[in-house]
């Protein structure tokens, strides 16, 4: 699940809790003022419904679609909108010599760092697990 979807779900839960508290508060105030129960509940529910933004899903979809367009200008094709957000959070993208992304294990052989621009670090080992493959950093 993408981070954006998780955050939108959290926002929805927060709004639901806040609306519930608002309904209870409005019902209590109406009861203390001596208003009819049905009128008080109707007003409280209508205020709670008004608190939930209807345009939020549309706004998120348009924002992701604009991200797809920007990526398409740079020759990156994305099939699903949430992938744009996930790719935007990536700091490292590993690809093989043909340029395709891979899900199998890849092994880095050398590394450059902006902290040490004049140095090239060599790497040994195979795959992800350093302990299993016996890999280490060679300067």
PAZAPA-4460 file (N, C-alpha, C; in steps of 0.05 Angstrom, whole numbers, plus 32768, in hexadecimal, padded with zeros to 4 digits):
% residues 139
    n_x    n_y    n_z   ca_x   ca_y   ca_z    c_x    c_y    c_z   seq   type   mol
   8011   7FE9   8000   8000   8000   8000   8012   8019   8000     1      X     A
   800B   802C   7FF0   801B   8044   7FED   8018   8056   8006     2      X     A
   802C   8066   800B   802C   8077   8023   8015   808B   8021     3      X     A
   8010   8095   8009   7FFA   80A9   8005   7FDF   809C   800D     4      X     A
   7FDB   8084   8005   7FC1   8076   800C   7FBF   8073   802A     5      X     A
   7FD5   806C   8037   7FD4   8069   8054   7FCE   8084   8062     6      X     A
   7FDA   8099   8058   7FD5   80B4   8063   7FB8   80BD   805F     7      X     A
   7FAD   80B7   8047   7F91   80BE   8042   7F7E   80AE   8054     8      X     A
   7F84   8094   8058   7F74   8084   806B   7F75   808F   8087     9      X     A
   7F8D   8098   8090   7F90   80A4   80AA   7F80   80BD   80AC    10      X     A
   7F80   80CE   8097   7F71   80E6   8097   7F53   80E0   8099    11      X     A
   7F4A   80CC   808A   7F2E   80C4   808B   7F25   80BB   80A7    12      X     A
   7F37   80AB   80B4   7F31   80A2   80D0   7F30   80BA   80E3    13      X     A
   7F43   80CC   80E0   7F43   80E4   80F1   7F2A   80F5   80ED    14      X     A
   7F22   80F9   80D4   7F09   8108   80CF   7EF1   80F9   80DA    15      X     A
   7EF0   80DF   80D8   7ED9   80D0   80E3   7ED8   80D3   8102    16      X     A
   7EEF   80D1   810F   7EEF   80D4   812C   7EE7   80F1   8134    17      X     A
   7EF2   8104   8126   7EEB   8120   812C   7ECD   8125   8127    18      X     A
   7EC2   811A   8112   7EA6   811D   810C   7E95   8110   8122    19      X     A
   7E9D   80F9   812C   7E8F   80EC   8141   7E8F   80FC   815B    20      X     A
   7EA6   8108   8161   7EA7   8119   8178   7E96   8132   8174    21      X     A
   7E96   813D   815C   7E85   8154   8156   7E68   814E   8158    22      X     A
   7E5F   8136   814F   7E43   812E   8151   7E3C   812C   816F    23      X     A
   7E4C   811F   817E   7E46   811C   819B   7E45   8137   81A9    24      X     A
   7E57   8149   81A2   7E58   8164   81AF   7E3F   8174   81A7    25      X     A
   7E38   8173   818D   7E21   8182   8184   7E07   8177   8191    26      X     A
   7E05   815D   8193   7DEE   8150   819F   7DEC   8158   81BC    27      X     A
   7E02   8159   81CA   7E02   8160   81E7   7DF9   817E   81EA    28      X     A
   7E05   818F   81DA   7DFD   81AC   81DB   7DE0   81AF   81D5    29      X     A
   7DD6   81A2   81C0   7DB9   81A4   81B9   7DA7   819A   81D0    30      X     A
   7DB0   8184   81DC   7DA0   8179   81F3   7DA0   818C   820A    31      X     A
   7DB7   8198   8210   7DB9   81AB   8227   7DA9   81C5   8221    32      X     A
   7DA6   81CC   8208   7D96   81E4   8201   7D78   81DE   81FF    33      X     A
   7D70   81C4   8200   7D54   81BD   8200   7D49   81BA   81E4    34      X     A
   7D5A   81B7   81D0   7D50   81B3   81B4   7D45   8197   81B1    35      X     A
   7D34   8193   819D   7D2A   8177   8198   7D41   8165   8190    36      X     A
   7D40   814C   8198   7D55   8139   8194   7D5A   8134   8176    37      X     A
   7D46   8130   8166   7D49   812A   814A   7D55   8142   813B    38      X     A
   7D4D   815A   8142   7D59   8172   8135   7D77   8174   813C    39      X     A
   7D7D   816F   8155   7D99   8171   815E   7DAB   815D   8150    40      X     A
   7DA2   8144   814E   7DB1   8130   8140   7DB4   8136   8123    41      X     A
   7D9F   8140   8116   7DA0   8147   80F9   7DB4   815D   80F4    42      X     A
   7DB5   8171   8105   7DC8   8187   8102   7DE5   817C   8106    43      X     A
   7DE9   816C   811B   7E03   8161   8121   7E0E   8150   810A    44      X     A
   7DFD   813E   80FF   7E05   812D   80E9   7E0B   813D   80D0    45      X     A
   7DFB   8151   80CB   7E00   8161   80B3   7E1B   8170   80B5    46      X     A
   7E21   817A   80CD   7E3B   8188   80D1   7E52   8174   80CF    47      X     A
   7E4F   815C   80D8   7E64   8147   80D6   7E69   8140   80B9    48      X     A
   7E53   813D   80A9   7E56   8136   808D   7E64   814D   807E    49      X     A
   7E5E   8166   8085   7E6A   817D   8078   7E88   817F   807E    50      X     A
   7E91   8173   8094   7EAE   8174   809B   7EBF   8163   808A    51      X     A
   7EB4   814F   807C   7EC3   813C   806C   7EC6   8148   8050    52      X     A
   7EDF   814C   8047   7EE3   8158   802C   7EDC   8144   8016    53      X     A
   7ECA   814C   8004   7EC2   813B   7FEE   7ED6   813B   7FD8    54      X     A
   7EE5   8151   7FD5   7EF7   8153   7FBF   7F13   8148   7FC4    55      X     A
   7F17   813C   7FDB   7F32   8132   7FE1   7F3B   811B   7FCF    56      X     A
   7F2A   8107   7FC9   7F33   80F2   7FB6   7F39   80FD   7F9A    57      X     A
   7F29   8110   7F91   7F2D   811B   7F77   7F47   812B   7F76    58      X     A
   7F4D   813A   7F8B   7F65   8149   7F8D   7F7E   8137   7F8C    59      X     A
   7F7D   8121   7F9B   7F93   810E   7F9C   7F97   8101   7F80    60      X     A
   7F81   80FA   7F73   7F83   80EE   7F58   7F8F   8101   7F44    61      X     A
   7F86   811A   7F45   7F91   812E   7F32   7FAF   8132   7F37    62      X     A
   7FB7   8134   7F50   7FD3   8138   7F57   7FE4   8121   7F4D    63      X     A
   7FDB   8108   7F51   7FEA   80F1   7F47   7FEA   80F0   7F28    64      X     A
   7FD4   80F8   7F1C   7FD4   80F8   7EFE   7FE8   810D   7EF3    65      X     A
   7FEA   8124   7F01   7FFE   8137   7EF9   801B   812C   7EFC    66      X     A
   801F   811C   7F11   8039   810F   7F15   803F   80FB   7EFE    67      X     A
   802A   80ED   7EF5   802D   80DB   7EDE   8035   80EA   7EC5    68      X     A
   8029   8101   7EC1   802F   8111   7EA9   804C   811B   7EAB    69      X     A
   8055   8124   7EC2   8070   812E   7EC5   8084   8117   7EC0    70      X     A
   807E   80FF   7ECA   8090   80E9   7EC6   8090   80E0   7EA8    71      X     A
   8079   80E2   7E9B   8078   80DB   7E7F   8089   80ED   7E6E    72      X     A
   808B   8106   7E76   809D   8119   7E67   80BA   8110   7E69    73      X     A
   80C1   8101   7E7E   80DC   80F8   7E82   80DF   80DA   7E79    74      X     A
   80CC   80D1   7E69   80CC   80B6   7E5D   80C9   80A0   7E72    75      X     A
   80BA   80A6   7E87   80B4   8091   7E9C   8096   808C   7E9A    76      X     A
   808F   8073   7E94   8073   806C   7E91   806B   805D   7EAB    77      X     A
   8055   8066   7EB6   804A   805A   7ECF   802E   8051   7ECA    78      X     A
   8028   8038   7ED0   800D   802D   7ECB   7FF9   8035   7EE0    79      X     A
   8001   8036   7EF9   7FEE   803B   7F0F   7FF5   8055   7F1D    80      X     A
   7FE1   8065   7F24   7FE6   807F   7F30   7FF4   807E   7F4B    81      X     A
   7FEE   806B   7F5D   7FFD   806A   7F77   801B   8064   7F73    82      X     A
   8022   8059   7F5C   803E   8053   7F57   804E   806D   7F54    83      X     A
   8041   8083   7F4C   804F   809D   7F49   8058   80A6   7F65    84      X     A
   8047   80A4   7F79   804E   80AC   7F93   8064   809B   7F9F    85      X     A
   8063   8081   7F9A   8077   806F   7FA4   8092   8074   7F97    86      X     A
   8091   8079   7F7D   80AA   807E   7F6E   80B6   8099   7F77    87      X     A
   80A4   80AC   7F7D   80AE   80C6   7F86   80BC   80C5   7FA1    88      X     A
   80B6   80B1   7FB1   80C4   80AD   7FCB   80DE   809E   7FC9    89      X     A
   80E3   8093   7FB1   80FC   8082   7FAE   8114   8094   7FAE    90      X     A
   812A   808A   7FBB   8143   8098   7FBA   8157   808A   7FA9    91      X     A
   8154   8070   7FA5   8166   8060   7F95   8155   804E   7F83    92      X     A
   815B   804D   7F69   814E   803B   7F57   8163   8029   7F4A    93      X     A
   8161   800F   7F4E   8174   7FFD   7F42   8169   7FF1   7F28    94      X     A
   8179   7FF2   7F13   8170   7FE6   7EFA   8187   7FD6   7EEE    95      X     A
   8180   7FC3   7EDE   8195   7FB2   7ED1   81A0   7FC1   7EB9    96      X     A
   81B2   7FB3   7EAA   81C0   7FC1   7E94   81AD   7FC8   7E7D    97      X     A
   8196   7FBC   7E7C   8183   7FC3   7E67   8172   7FDB   7E6F    98      X     A
   8173   7FE3   7E89   8164   7FFA   7E92   8149   7FF2   7E9E    99      X     A
   8142   7FD9   7E9F   8128   7FD1   7EAA   812B   7FCD   7EC8   100      X     A
   8116   7FD4   7ED6   8117   7FCF   7EF3   8114   7FB1   7EF9   101      X     A
   8120   7FA9   7F0E   8120   7F8C   7F14   8117   7F87   7F31   102      X     A
   810B   7F70   7F35   8103   7F68   7F50   8115   7F53   7F5B   103      X     A
   8126   7F48   7F4B   8139   7F34   7F56   8150   7F42   7F64   104      X     A
   8161   7F33   7F70   8177   7F3F   7F7F   818C   7F49   7F6B   105      X     A
   8195   7F61   7F71   81AB   7F6D   7F61   81C2   7F73   7F74   106      X     A
   81DA   7F73   7F6A   81F1   7F78   7F7B   8200   7F90   7F70   107      X     A
   8203   7FA4   7F82   8213   7FBC   7F7A   8230   7FB5   7F7C   108      X     A
   8240   7FBD   7F68   825D   7FB8   7F68   826D   7FD1   7F6F   109      X     A
   8262   7FE9   7F6A   8270   8001   7F72   825C   8016   7F7A   110      X     A
   8265   8029   7F8A   8253   803D   7F94   8262   8058   7F95   111      X     A
   8254   806D   7F8D   825E   8088   7F8F   824E   8097   7FA4   112      X     A
   825A   80A9   7FB2   824C   80B8   7FC7   8251   80D5   7FC3   113      X     A
   823C   80E5   7FC7   8240   8102   7FC5   8251   810D   7FDC   114      X     A
   8252   80FE   7FF2   8262   8106   8009   8280   8104   8002   115      X     A
   8287   80F0   7FF1   82A3   80EC   7FE9   82A4   80EA   7FCA   116      X     A
   82A2   8101   7FBC   829F   8100   7F9F   82B8   80F6   7F90   117      X     A
   82CF   80F6   7F9D   82E7   80ED   7F8F   82EC   80CF   7F94   118      X     A
   82DC   80C2   7FA4   82E0   80A6   7FAA   82CB   8094   7F9D   119      X     A
   82D4   807C   7F96   82C2   8068   7F8B   82C4   8050   7F9E   120      X     A
   82AE   8047   7FAA   82AF   8031   7FBC   82A7   8017   7FAE   121      X     A
   82B7   8002   7FB1   82B1   7FE8   7FA6   82A1   7FD7   7FBA   122      X     A
   828F   7FC7   7FB0   827E   7FB6   7FC1   8281   7F99   7FB8   123      X     A
   8280   7F87   7FCB   8281   7F6A   7FC5   8268   7F5D   7FD0   124      X     A
   8264   7F44   7FC9   824D   7F35   7FD3   8239   7F31   7FBD   125      X     A
   8223   7F22   7FC4   820E   7F1C   7FB1   81F3   7F20   7FBF   126      X     A
   81E2   7F2F   7FB3   81C7   7F33   7FBE   81C5   7F46   7FD5   127      X     A
   81B1   7F41   7FE6   81AB   7F54   7FFC   81BA   7F4E   8016   128      X     A
   81BD   7F35   801D   81C7   7F2D   8037   81E6   7F2E   8037   129      X     A
   81F1   7F41   8046   820E   7F43   8048   821A   7F2C   8057   130      X     A
   820D   7F23   806C   8218   7F0D   807C   8219   7EF3   806D   131      X     A
   8204   7EEE   805D   8203   7ED5   804F   8216   7ED4   8037   132      X     A
   8219   7EEB   802A   8229   7EEC   8012   8246   7EF3   8017   133      X     A
   824D   7EFC   802F   8269   7F02   8036   8272   7F1D   8029   134      X     A
   8260   7F2E   8023   8267   7F48   8016   8271   7F5C   802A   135      X     A
   8281   7F6F   8020   828B   7F85   8030   8292   7F9C   801E   136      X     A
   8297   7FB3   802A   829E   7FCC   801C   82BC   7FCD   8018   137      X     A
   82C4   7FD1   7FFF   82E1   7FD3   7FF8   82E6   7FEF   7FEE   138      X     A
   82F9   7FFD   7FF9   82FF   8018   7FF0   8314   8018   7FDB   139      X     A
***
